[in-house]
Amino acid sequence: MTRQPEFRAALPSALAFALALAGGYAAPAPAADAPITTVSERSGFLKTGRYEEVIELCARFAERYPDAVRCEEFGTTPEGRPMKVLVVTRSGAFAPEQAQAKNLPVLLIQGGIHAGEIDGKDAGFLALRQALDGEAAKGALAKQVLLFVPVFNIDGHERFGAWNRPNQRGPEEMGWRVTAQNYNLNRDYLKADAPEMQAMLKLVQRWDPLAYVDLHVTDGAKFEHDVSIQVEPVHAGDEALRKAGAALRDGTIARLAKQGSLPLPYYPSFVESDNPASGFEDGVPPPRFSHGYFYLRNRLAMLVETHSWKDYPTRVRITRNTIVDLLDLVAAHGAQWRGEALAADGRAKRLGGQDVALDYKTSDKSRTVAFRGYAYTRTPSDVSGALMTRYDETKPQVWNVPLKYDIQPGRQVPAPRGGYLVPAAQAAWVAAKLDQHGIEYRRLDAALAGAQVEAFRADKAELSAQSSEGHQRNTLSGQWKSETQDLIAGALFVPIAQAKSRLAMALLEPQAPDSLAAWGEFNNAFERKEYMEDYVAEDVAREMLKDPQVKAEFEAKLRDDPAFAKSPQARLDFFYRRHTAWDERYNLYPVLRTQTVPR
């Protein structure tokens, strides 16, 4: 007979899902055998607890289930709080080496990256208890290792308040979206600025999870659908591994549908803000996001988004169901999927010379989807003056709206056959960044004289007008061209022949959306540091005009380019750029490509 959860007597009728989870009524158990419950569960899923509860529960689960749970600390937040992970398995593999030796898939489930969206913490502890007690996902924990991080953004979690999520129904109080340092962790996977993200990447590097699951809550409109499930690789990354990604996504959606949900395989955000008739657009996120990052490592990542306008009990139930479904799916297919991921690692080592997509775009091709919404009106607001959409939740309505579904590679570049060279002046900090992601490299002990390389000289560098995540982003125009360069000893060589070749390209290709260059880490290279006084440039120009070829080029430029002809500075720069005084490193991206492997 199954145990009755402690909150049984206090549950309001809206929380009847707890009865279904309980599996029937049983007499109250003795206190020593009482199940481990959360503040949320005891409140009927109206509240969520503070972080000290996570610390306590982590220890209590390890004490209650010593054969199956370890409570570990994997980092410390900027405000000094311990970052906790529960390592859960019935296989005996409590260390990464043991899991690898047994060919066990590792599933990492993370809650509270946006700490106001805290469903994952309370649902995770509920699902975990039920799986350990044999009430759900029976036998699944013997076939995998589960890493459960109840709260990722811990300092944000402790910025507690009732209106931290104004577009969300419940719990009564919750945490804040960003960290104490004001980082949005779900914009930080590739740049890895935040100490919390650096700690998470170390955990990932240690355990190499097959699948990484990121539990969220949407913002947006009101409608009937209650959860969206997005997975990569499905549209991006290693083509063979996309089948495993699709199986994980579709298997989860099918199970949730049987459990009464209305799941979606795309994020339900309108193409035109606040206009349901504009429909939706599917896509592949850049690697600042969790499910845009892990496919670059040849691993699976899932974004779970419950719908913010469902009440907290409903959202916890759906998230709990998702976690249980994932445990079952990984138990059934995880060993096979892990084999496919390792095979993708092998293919990634042979990526040199192949075209690789740096980003993806969605074409205008669309199909009509029957979307479960509500009746609505769009009328001018006497408050804002804007056209405002108002929903009537008493009147369900099917919206037949377009879904842009055709996802194609955007910018593509051929992977270098050898790899990347990072000059010694940049080597120390770039090496630290590569270390965060486990990307292989080696330092060159000897100089490279007259090396045949490819260099990227920007035709244009567009710096963003506004800071983003503490960075001034930079959009570069230009292309790789063959050059001869001298490099002193101490440069880094980053080989393309490695499992994380796509990840290396995402960091080092200057036009990749979340590269080091795109986040402004190399902005100094695109700032002009030396100048020639105009009166000096005048004398230089008159001397250079004695060369018939220079004179012809100058006159052609005057004739064909009106803007150039009208700009005194541009005309003088024409000659300065051809003079030996010109800084040949200006607008030179300080990372090179090589088609060979240096000795």
C-alpha positions in Angstrom: 0.0 0.0 0.0 1.4 3.4 -0.9 1.9 6.1 1.7 -0.4 9.1 1.9 1.5 12.4 1.6 1.5 14.6 4.7 -0.4 17.4 3.1 -3.5 15.2 2.5 -5.7 16.7 5.1 -4.9 20.3 4.3 -5.3 20.2 0.5 -7.8 22.6 -1.1 -9.9 21.0 -3.8 -7.9 22.8 -6.5 -5.0 20.6 -5.5 -6.6 17.3 -6.2 -3.6 16.2 -8.3 -1.8 15.3 -5.0 -4.4 12.6 -4.4 -3.6 11.0 -7.7 0.1 11.1 -6.9 -0.6 9.5 -3.5 -2.2 6.5 -5.1 -4.9 6.1 -2.5 -5.3 6.6 1.2 -3.2 4.9 3.9 -3.2 5.3 7.6 -0.7 7.9 8.9 2.8 6.5 9.2 4.8 6.7 12.3 6.9 9.9 12.5 10.1 8.0 12.0 8.8 6.6 8.7 7.1 9.8 7.6 8.0 10.8 4.1 10.4 13.7 3.5 8.2 16.6 2.5 8.8 20.2 1.5 7.4 23.5 2.7 5.6 23.6 -0.7 4.0 20.2 -0.2 2.9 20.9 3.3 1.3 24.1 2.2 -0.7 22.4 -0.5 1.7 23.8 -3.1 0.9 27.4 -2.3 4.3 28.3 -1.0 7.9 27.5 -1.7 10.7 27.2 1.0 13.8 29.2 1.4 17.3 27.9 0.5 18.1 26.6 3.9 15.4 24.0 3.2 17.4 22.8 0.2 20.5 22.4 2.4 18.4 20.5 5.0 16.6 18.3 2.4 19.8 17.4 0.6 21.2 16.0 3.9 18.0 14.3 4.9 17.7 12.5 1.6 21.2 11.2 1.9 20.5 10.1 5.5 17.2 8.4 4.6 18.5 6.7 1.5 22.2 5.9 2.2 22.3 3.3 -0.5 21.0 5.6 -3.2 21.7 9.3 -2.4 24.8 11.4 -1.8 24.6 15.1 -1.0 27.5 17.1 -2.4 28.6 20.7 -2.7 29.9 21.8 -6.1 30.5 25.5 -5.6 29.9 28.6 -3.6 27.9 31.6 -4.7 29.2 35.2 -4.6 27.2 35.7 -1.4 28.8 32.7 0.2 26.0 30.1 -0.1 26.8 26.4 -0.8 25.7 25.0 -4.2 24.1 21.6 -3.6 23.7 18.6 -5.9 22.0 15.3 -5.0 23.7 12.4 -6.7 21.0 9.7 -7.0 21.4 6.1 -8.2 20.6 2.5 -7.3 23.6 1.3 -9.4 26.3 2.1 -6.8 28.0 4.4 -9.2 28.4 7.6 -7.0 31.5 8.8 -8.8 31.9 9.8 -12.5 34.5 7.1 -13.1 32.2 4.4 -11.8 29.3 5.6 -14.0 31.6 5.5 -17.1 32.9 2.1 -16.2 29.4 0.8 -16.0 28.3 2.6 -19.2 25.6 4.4 -17.3 23.9 7.4 -18.7 23.9 10.5 -16.5 20.9 12.8 -16.3 21.4 16.3 -14.9 18.1 18.0 -13.9 18.4 21.6 -12.8 15.9 23.9 -11.1 15.8 27.6 -10.4 18.2 29.0 -13.0 15.7 31.8 -12.9 14.8 31.6 -9.2 11.4 33.1 -9.6 10.5 30.1 -11.8 10.9 27.7 -9.0 8.6 24.8 -10.0 11.6 22.5 -10.6 12.8 22.6 -7.0 9.6 21.5 -5.4 8.6 19.1 -8.2 12.1 17.6 -8.1 12.1 16.7 -4.5 8.6 15.2 -4.8 9.6 13.1 -7.9 12.8 12.1 -6.2 11.1 10.8 -3.1 8.5 8.9 -5.1 11.2 7.3 -7.3 13.3 6.3 -4.2 10.2 4.9 -2.5 9.2 2.9 -5.6 6.1 4.8 -6.2 7.2 6.2 -9.6 9.9 5.4 -12.2 10.2 2.0 -10.8 13.7 0.5 -11.4 14.8 3.5 -13.3 17.4 4.6 -10.8 19.3 1.3 -11.2 20.0 2.1 -14.9 21.3 5.7 -14.6 22.8 8.4 -12.4 20.6 11.4 -11.6 22.2 14.7 -10.7 19.6 16.9 -9.2 20.4 20.6 -8.6 17.4 22.0 -6.9 18.4 25.6 -7.3 21.1 27.0 -9.6 20.6 30.7 -9.0 20.8 30.5 -5.2 21.5 34.1 -4.4 18.7 35.2 -6.6 16.5 32.6 -4.8 17.1 34.4 -1.6 16.0 37.8 -3.0 12.5 36.7 -1.9 9.3 38.6 -2.6 5.6 38.3 -3.5 5.8 40.2 -6.8 9.1 39.0 -8.2 7.2 37.3 -11.1 4.3 39.6 -11.9 3.3 37.5 -14.9 3.0 34.3 -12.9 0.4 32.6 -10.7 2.1 31.4 -7.5 3.8 30.5 -5.3 2.9 33.2 -2.8 6.6 34.4 -2.7 9.5 33.5 -4.9 13.1 34.4 -5.8 14.5 36.8 -8.4 15.4 36.2 -12.0 19.1 37.1 -11.9 22.1 36.5 -9.6 23.4 38.8 -6.9 25.9 40.1 -9.5 22.9 40.7 -11.9 23.9 37.9 -14.3 21.1 36.1 -16.1 22.6 32.6 -15.9 20.6 31.4 -18.9 22.6 33.9 -21.0 25.9 32.7 -19.6 26.6 29.1 -20.7 29.3 30.0 -23.3 30.8 33.2 -21.9 30.7 31.8 -18.4 31.1 35.0 -16.5 29.2 34.1 -13.3 30.9 32.1 -10.6 27.8 29.9 -10.4 28.1 29.0 -14.1 31.8 28.3 -13.7 30.9 25.9 -10.9 28.2 24.3 -13.0 30.6 23.8 -15.9 33.0 22.0 -13.6 30.2 19.7 -12.5 29.3 19.0 -16.1 33.0 18.4 -17.0 33.3 15.9 -14.1 30.2 13.9 -14.8 29.7 14.5 -18.6 25.9 14.1 -18.5 24.2 12.6 -21.4 21.2 14.9 -21.0 20.9 18.2 -19.3 17.4 19.4 -18.3 16.6 23.0 -17.5 13.3 23.6 -15.7 11.6 27.0 -16.4 8.3 28.8 -16.4 7.2 31.0 -19.4 6.2 34.5 -19.6 3.6 35.6 -22.3 0.0 35.3 -23.3 -2.9 33.3 -21.8 -3.8 30.0 -23.4 -4.6 26.4 -22.5 -1.3 24.7 -23.3 0.5 24.0 -20.1 4.1 23.1 -21.0 6.6 23.2 -23.9 9.4 20.8 -24.4 12.3 21.8 -26.6 15.4 19.6 -27.2 18.6 20.0 -29.2 20.2 18.4 -31.1 17.0 18.1 -33.2 17.5 20.8 -35.7 21.2 21.5 -35.1 24.5 19.8 -34.3 25.6 16.2 -35.2 23.0 14.9 -37.7 23.0 11.3 -36.4 22.6 12.4 -32.8 19.5 14.4 -33.8 17.5 11.2 -33.8 18.2 10.7 -30.1 17.3 14.3 -29.4 14.0 13.8 -31.3 13.3 10.6 -29.4 13.8 12.3 -26.1 11.6 15.2 -27.0 8.8 13.2 -28.6 8.9 10.5 -25.9 8.5 13.1 -23.2 5.7 14.9 -25.0 3.8 11.7 -25.7 3.9 10.7 -22.0 2.9 14.2 -20.8 -0.1 14.1 -23.2 -1.2 10.8 -21.8 -1.0 12.4 -18.3 -3.5 15.1 -19.3 -1.1 17.9 -20.4 -1.3 19.9 -23.6 2.5 19.9 -24.5 4.1 21.9 -27.3 7.4 21.1 -29.1 8.2 24.9 -29.6 8.2 27.9 -27.3 4.8 29.7 -27.4 6.0 33.2 -28.0 4.2 35.3 -30.7 6.1 36.4 -33.7 4.6 39.9 -33.1 4.5 40.7 -29.4 0.9 40.6 -27.9 -0.7 39.5 -31.2 -2.0 35.9 -31.2 -2.8 36.1 -34.9 0.9 36.4 -35.8 1.5 32.9 -34.7 4.8 31.3 -33.7 8.3 30.6 -34.9 10.5 27.7 -34.0 14.2 28.0 -33.9 17.6 27.0 -32.6 18.9 29.1 -29.7 22.5 30.4 -29.5 24.8 28.8 -27.0 24.3 31.4 -24.3 21.2 29.3 -23.5 21.3 25.8 -22.0 19.7 24.0 -24.9 21.8 25.9 -27.4 25.0 25.0 -25.6 25.0 21.2 -25.0 24.5 20.1 -28.6 27.9 21.7 -29.2 29.3 19.1 -26.7 27.4 16.3 -28.6 25.0 15.9 -25.7 21.3 16.3 -25.3 19.6 19.3 -23.6 16.0 19.9 -22.9 14.2 23.2 -22.0 11.1 22.6 -20.0 8.7 25.6 -19.8 5.5 25.3 -17.8 3.0 28.0 -18.5 3.1 30.9 -16.1 -0.7 31.4 -16.0 -1.3 27.9 -14.7 -1.5 27.9 -10.9 1.5 26.6 -8.9 0.0 23.2 -7.9 -0.7 22.6 -11.6 2.8 23.6 -12.7 4.5 21.5 -10.0 2.4 18.5 -11.0 3.4 18.9 -14.7 7.0 19.4 -13.8 7.0 16.4 -11.5 5.5 14.3 -14.3 8.2 15.5 -16.7 10.9 14.5 -14.3 9.4 11.0 -13.8 9.0 10.6 -17.6 12.6 11.5 -18.2 13.8 9.0 -15.6 11.8 6.3 -17.4 13.0 7.3 -20.8 16.7 7.5 -19.8 16.4 4.1 -18.1 14.9 2.6 -21.3 17.1 4.3 -23.9 19.9 6.1 -22.1 22.6 3.5 -22.7 21.9 3.5 -26.4 21.8 7.3 -26.5 25.0 7.5 -24.7 26.6 5.2 -27.3 25.3 7.5 -30.0 26.7 10.6 -28.2 30.2 9.0 -27.9 30.0 8.1 -31.6 29.2 11.8 -32.3 32.4 12.7 -30.3 34.3 10.6 -32.8 32.7 12.3 -35.8 33.5 15.7 -34.2 37.2 14.9 -34.2 37.0 14.6 -38.0 35.2 17.9 -38.6 38.2 19.7 -40.1 37.4 21.0 -43.6 33.7 20.5 -43.3 31.1 23.4 -43.4 29.8 24.1 -39.9 26.8 26.2 -39.0 27.6 29.0 -36.5 23.9 29.8 -36.2 20.5 28.9 -37.6 17.6 30.8 -39.1 13.9 30.1 -39.7 12.5 30.8 -43.2 9.1 32.2 -43.9 7.7 28.8 -44.7 4.8 28.1 -42.3 2.0 25.6 -41.6 -1.2 26.2 -39.7 -1.5 24.8 -36.2 -4.6 24.5 -34.1 -3.5 26.2 -31.0 -5.6 25.9 -27.8 -6.1 29.5 -26.7 -8.9 31.7 -25.3 -11.3 34.2 -26.8 -9.7 37.6 -26.9 -10.1 41.2 -28.0 -7.6 43.7 -29.2 -8.6 47.3 -28.4 -6.7 50.5 -27.7 -5.8 51.1 -24.1 -6.8 54.3 -22.4 -3.8 53.8 -20.0 -0.9 53.2 -22.4 -2.5 54.2 -25.7 -1.3 51.0 -27.3 -3.3 48.2 -28.8 -3.9 45.8 -25.9 -4.9 42.1 -26.0 -7.3 40.9 -23.3 -8.2 37.3 -22.8 -11.4 35.6 -21.5 -10.3 32.5 -19.7 -13.9 31.3 -19.4 -14.1 30.9 -23.2 -11.6 28.3 -24.6 -11.0 28.9 -28.3 -8.9 27.2 -31.0 -6.6 29.6 -32.8 -5.6 28.5 -36.3 -2.4 30.4 -36.6 0.9 30.0 -38.6 3.9 28.3 -37.2 7.2 29.0 -39.0 8.9 25.6 -38.8 11.6 25.6 -41.5 14.9 25.9 -39.7 18.1 26.1 -41.8 21.8 26.8 -41.1 22.5 30.5 -41.1 26.1 31.5 -41.3 28.4 28.6 -42.2 32.2 28.4 -42.2 34.5 25.6 -43.1 36.2 24.2 -40.0 40.0 24.7 -40.2 41.8 21.5 -41.0 44.4 22.1 -38.3 42.8 24.4 -35.7 43.3 27.8 -34.1 46.3 29.7 -33.0 46.0 32.1 -30.1 49.1 34.5 -29.9 51.0 34.6 -26.6 49.7 38.0 -25.7 46.1 36.5 -25.4 47.0 33.0 -24.4 46.6 33.2 -20.6 43.0 34.4 -20.4 41.9 32.5 -23.5 43.3 29.3 -22.0 41.3 29.9 -18.8 38.2 30.2 -20.9 39.0 27.0 -22.8 39.6 25.3 -19.5 36.1 26.2 -18.3 34.6 24.2 -21.1 37.1 21.4 -21.2 38.4 22.3 -24.7 41.7 20.8 -25.5 44.8 22.9 -26.4 48.5 23.0 -26.0 51.1 25.7 -25.6 53.8 26.0 -28.3 57.2 26.0 -26.7 58.9 27.4 -29.8 58.2 30.4 -32.0 56.5 30.0 -35.4 58.3 32.1 -38.0 56.6 32.8 -41.3 53.7 30.6 -40.5 51.1 30.2 -43.2 47.8 31.0 -41.5 44.4 32.5 -42.1 43.7 35.9 -40.5 40.4 37.7 -40.0 40.7 41.5 -40.6 37.4 43.2 -39.9 36.0 45.5 -42.6 33.6 46.8 -40.0 33.2 46.5 -36.3 29.8 47.6 -34.9 29.9 48.0 -31.2 26.5 47.8 -29.4 25.2 51.1 -28.0 23.9 49.4 -24.9 25.6 47.1 -22.4 24.4 43.4 -22.4 25.3 41.2 -19.4 28.0 43.7 -18.6 29.5 43.5 -22.1 29.7 45.8 -25.1 28.9 43.3 -27.8 30.7 43.6 -31.2 29.4 42.5 -34.6 32.2 42.0 -37.1 32.1 42.0 -40.8 35.0 40.5 -42.8 36.4 37.2 -43.9 39.4 34.9 -43.3 42.3 35.4 -45.7 45.6 33.7 -46.1 48.6 35.5 -44.6 52.1 34.9 -43.3 52.5 35.6 -39.6 55.2 35.3 -37.0 54.2 34.0 -33.6 56.5 34.0 -30.5 56.7 31.0 -28.1 53.8 30.7 -25.7 51.0 30.7 -28.3 48.1 28.3 -27.9 47.2 25.7 -30.5 43.6 24.6 -30.3 43.2 21.5 -32.4 40.0 20.9 -34.4 40.5 17.2 -34.0 38.7 16.9 -30.7 35.3 15.9 -29.4 34.4 19.5 -28.6 35.4 20.9 -32.0 32.0 22.6 -32.4 32.3 24.2 -29.0 35.8 25.5 -29.9 34.4 27.0 -33.1 31.5 28.7 -31.2 34.1 30.4 -28.9 36.8 31.3 -31.5 35.0 32.0 -34.8 34.6 35.8 -34.6 31.2 35.8 -36.3 29.6 33.1 -34.2 26.8 34.7 -32.1 28.2 34.0 -28.7 31.9 33.9 -29.5 34.5 35.7 -27.4 34.7 38.4 -30.1 30.9 38.8 -30.2 30.8 39.4 -26.4 33.4 42.1 -26.8 36.3 40.3 -25.2 38.6 41.4 -28.0 37.3 44.9 -28.4 40.7 46.4 -27.8 41.8 45.0 -31.2 39.2 47.1 -33.0 40.1 50.4 -31.3 42.4 52.7 -33.2 45.3 53.6 -31.0 47.7 55.7 -33.2 47.1 58.7 -35.6 48.9 60.8 -38.1 48.5 64.5 -37.8 46.7 66.1 -40.7 49.5 68.3 -41.7 51.9 65.3 -41.7 49.3 63.3 -43.7 49.2 66.1 -46.3 52.9 65.9 -46.9 52.8 62.1 -47.0 49.9 62.2 -49.5 51.7 64.6 -51.8 54.8 62.4 -51.8 52.7 59.2 -52.4 50.8 60.9 -55.3 54.1 60.8 -57.3 53.4 57.1 -57.7 51.2 56.8 -60.8 49.4 53.7 -59.4 48.5 55.4 -56.1 47.4 58.5 -58.0 45.1 56.5 -60.3 43.6 54.7 -57.4 43.0 58.0 -55.5 41.4 59.7 -58.5 39.1 56.7 -59.1 38.0 56.7 -55.5 37.2 60.4 -55.8 35.2 59.8 -58.9 33.3 56.7 -57.8 32.7 57.3 -54.1 30.9 60.7 -53.4 31.0 60.1 -49.6 34.8 59.6 -49.8 35.2 62.7 -51.9 33.3 64.8 -49.4 35.3 63.6 -46.4 38.7 65.2 -45.7 39.5 62.6 -43.1 38.7 59.7 -45.4 40.9 61.2 -48.1 43.9 61.6 -45.8 43.3 58.1 -44.4 43.6 56.8 -47.9 47.3 57.6 -47.9 47.9 56.9 -44.2 46.6 53.3 -44.6 49.2 52.8 -47.4 52.0 54.1 -45.3 54.4 52.0 -43.2 53.2 54.0 -40.1 49.8 52.5 -40.3 49.0 50.0 -37.5 48.7 46.7 -39.4 47.1 45.1 -36.3 44.2 47.5 -36.2 41.0 45.5 -36.9 43.0 42.3 -36.9 41.1 39.6 -34.9 43.8 38.3 -32.6 43.1 34.6 -33.2 44.4 32.8 -36.3 43.4 29.7 -38.1 45.8 27.0 -39.4 45.2 24.2 -41.9 48.1 22.2 -40.5 49.1 21.0 -37.0 52.1 22.8 -35.7 54.9 20.8 -34.2 
